[in-house]
């Protein structure tokens, strides 16, 4: 399916699951969204604008397996490509593996993931600023991850990967990762 405009789900409550498999979205506004089941942007879902899940509450998993995030000329008037989920709460895992390809910031500051955050094999790239420098590709500052943080198996980031004051209950695995901009100092 192809959405002509960004769905507006701010403050909505879905008692089941919400899924956008293989959809093209010019963005999604879902601040304060509550999904009792799973929220999925998987199976080749493509985002061409801003996905805003600030303070969202997901009862089970947030599944972004094989998600694509890229600007597109198909959608006019879209916001820059960004995945913003500051302060979101995920009751299960956050899955960003299986070929996630994102151009634009993935900002997950203060997110709480009760299970694992899997980004194995994900390819992330921050956009270039006017001076030609890359910004932040993945921001996990102050995030709380109850299980493992997997940035392994070919994970790559062209831009900063930030983990300042992040708390990880399990292992941080970056085996085989390629970081074009090194991880900033991890404190806490």
C-alpha positions as CSV (number, residue, x, y, z in Angstrom):
1,X,0.0,0.0,0.0
2,X,1.1,3.6,-0.6
3,X,-0.1,6.4,1.7
4,X,-0.5,9.8,0.0
5,X,-0.1,11.7,3.3
6,X,1.4,10.8,6.6
7,X,-1.1,9.1,8.9
8,X,-1.9,11.0,12.1
9,X,-2.2,8.7,15.1
10,X,-1.2,11.1,17.9
11,X,-2.6,9.9,21.2
12,X,-4.4,6.9,19.6
13,X,-4.9,3.6,21.4
14,X,-4.9,0.3,19.4
15,X,-6.0,-2.6,21.6
16,X,-4.4,-5.1,19.1
17,X,-1.4,-4.8,16.8
18,X,-0.6,-2.3,14.1
19,X,1.4,-3.2,11.1
20,X,2.6,-1.5,7.9
21,X,4.3,-4.4,6.0
22,X,5.7,-3.5,2.6
23,X,4.0,0.0,2.7
24,X,5.3,3.3,1.5
25,X,4.8,6.0,4.0
26,X,5.6,9.7,3.6
27,X,5.9,9.8,7.4
28,X,3.8,9.0,10.4
29,X,2.9,11.2,13.4
30,X,2.1,9.0,16.4
31,X,3.2,10.9,19.5
32,X,1.8,9.3,22.6
33,X,0.5,6.3,20.6
34,X,-0.4,3.2,22.7
35,X,-0.4,-0.2,21.0
36,X,-1.2,-3.1,23.3
37,X,0.3,-5.6,20.8
38,X,3.1,-5.3,18.3
39,X,3.9,-2.3,16.1
40,X,5.5,-3.3,12.8
41,X,7.2,-1.3,10.0
42,X,8.6,-4.5,8.5
43,X,8.8,-6.6,5.3
44,X,10.2,-3.8,3.2
45,X,8.2,-0.9,4.6
46,X,9.7,2.3,3.2
47,X,9.6,5.6,5.1
48,X,10.1,8.8,3.1
49,X,9.7,11.4,5.8
50,X,9.6,11.8,9.6
51,X,8.3,8.9,11.7
52,X,7.5,10.3,15.1
53,X,6.8,7.8,18.0
54,X,7.7,10.1,20.9
55,X,6.4,8.8,24.2
56,X,4.7,5.8,22.4
57,X,3.9,2.7,24.4
58,X,4.2,-0.6,22.6
59,X,3.0,-3.6,24.7
60,X,5.1,-6.2,22.8
61,X,7.7,-5.8,20.0
62,X,8.5,-2.9,17.7
63,X,9.4,-4.7,14.5
64,X,11.4,-2.7,11.9
65,X,12.9,-5.7,10.2
66,X,13.9,-4.8,6.6
67,X,12.6,-1.2,7.0
68,X,13.9,1.3,4.5
69,X,14.2,5.0,5.4
70,X,15.1,7.3,2.4
71,X,14.0,10.6,0.9
72,X,11.8,10.3,-2.2
73,X,10.6,12.6,-4.9
74,X,7.3,10.7,-4.9
75,X,6.1,12.6,-1.8
76,X,6.1,16.4,-1.9
77,X,6.3,18.5,1.2
78,X,7.6,15.7,3.5
79,X,9.7,16.4,6.5
80,X,13.4,15.2,6.5
81,X,13.9,11.5,7.0
82,X,14.1,10.8,10.7
83,X,12.9,8.1,13.0
84,X,12.1,9.8,16.4
85,X,11.1,7.7,19.3
86,X,12.3,9.7,22.3
87,X,10.9,8.3,25.6
88,X,9.0,5.4,23.9
89,X,8.4,2.3,25.9
90,X,8.7,-1.1,24.3
91,X,7.4,-4.1,26.3
92,X,9.3,-6.6,24.2
93,X,12.2,-6.3,21.7
94,X,13.1,-3.6,19.2
95,X,14.1,-5.5,16.0
96,X,16.0,-3.4,13.4
97,X,17.8,-6.2,11.8
98,X,17.3,-8.2,8.6
99,X,18.5,-5.5,6.2
100,X,17.4,-2.2,7.7
101,X,18.7,0.6,5.5
102,X,18.3,4.1,6.8
103,X,19.4,7.5,5.5
104,X,18.6,10.0,8.3
105,X,18.8,10.0,12.0
106,X,17.4,7.2,14.2
107,X,16.8,9.1,17.5
108,X,15.8,6.8,20.4
109,X,16.8,9.0,23.3
110,X,15.5,7.8,26.6
111,X,13.7,4.9,25.0
112,X,12.9,1.9,27.3
113,X,13.2,-1.5,25.7
114,X,12.4,-4.3,28.1
115,X,13.9,-7.0,25.9
116,X,16.7,-6.8,23.3
117,X,17.6,-4.1,20.8
118,X,18.7,-6.0,17.6
119,X,20.3,-4.0,14.8
120,X,22.4,-6.8,13.4
121,X,23.3,-6.1,9.8
122,X,21.6,-2.6,9.8
123,X,23.1,0.0,7.5
124,X,22.6,3.5,8.9
125,X,23.8,6.8,7.5
126,X,23.3,10.3,8.8
127,X,22.6,13.0,6.3
128,X,25.4,15.4,5.4
129,X,25.2,18.9,6.8
130,X,26.1,22.0,4.7
131,X,29.7,21.7,5.6
132,X,29.8,18.1,4.3
133,X,30.1,16.5,7.8
134,X,27.8,13.7,8.9
135,X,25.6,14.1,12.0
136,X,24.1,11.4,14.3
137,X,23.1,8.1,12.7
138,X,21.9,6.4,15.9
139,X,21.1,8.2,19.1
140,X,20.5,5.9,22.2
141,X,21.4,8.5,24.8
142,X,19.8,7.7,28.2
143,X,18.1,4.6,26.7
144,X,17.3,1.7,29.0
145,X,17.7,-1.7,27.3
146,X,16.7,-4.7,29.5
147,X,18.4,-7.3,27.4
148,X,21.2,-7.2,24.8
149,X,22.2,-4.4,22.4
150,X,23.3,-6.1,19.1
151,X,25.2,-3.9,16.7
152,X,26.9,-6.9,15.1
153,X,26.9,-9.1,11.9
154,X,27.8,-6.3,9.5
155,X,26.1,-3.4,11.3
156,X,27.4,-0.1,9.8
157,X,27.0,3.5,10.7
158,X,28.2,6.5,8.6
159,X,27.7,9.1,11.4
160,X,27.8,9.1,15.2
161,X,26.4,6.2,17.2
162,X,25.6,7.8,20.6
163,X,25.2,5.8,23.8
164,X,25.8,8.4,26.5
165,X,24.2,7.4,29.8
166,X,22.6,4.3,28.2
167,X,21.9,1.4,30.5
168,X,22.2,-2.1,29.0
169,X,21.0,-5.1,31.1
170,X,22.8,-7.7,28.9
171,X,25.7,-7.6,26.5
172,X,26.7,-5.0,24.0
173,X,27.9,-6.9,20.9
174,X,29.5,-4.9,18.1
175,X,31.3,-7.9,16.5
176,X,31.9,-7.2,12.8
177,X,30.5,-3.6,13.0
178,X,31.8,-0.9,10.8
179,X,31.7,2.6,12.4
180,X,32.7,5.4,10.1
181,X,32.5,7.8,13.1
182,X,33.7,6.1,16.3
183,X,31.4,5.6,19.3
184,X,31.5,8.6,21.6
185,X,32.5,8.0,25.2
186,X,30.0,5.7,27.0
187,X,29.4,6.8,30.6
188,X,27.1,5.5,33.3
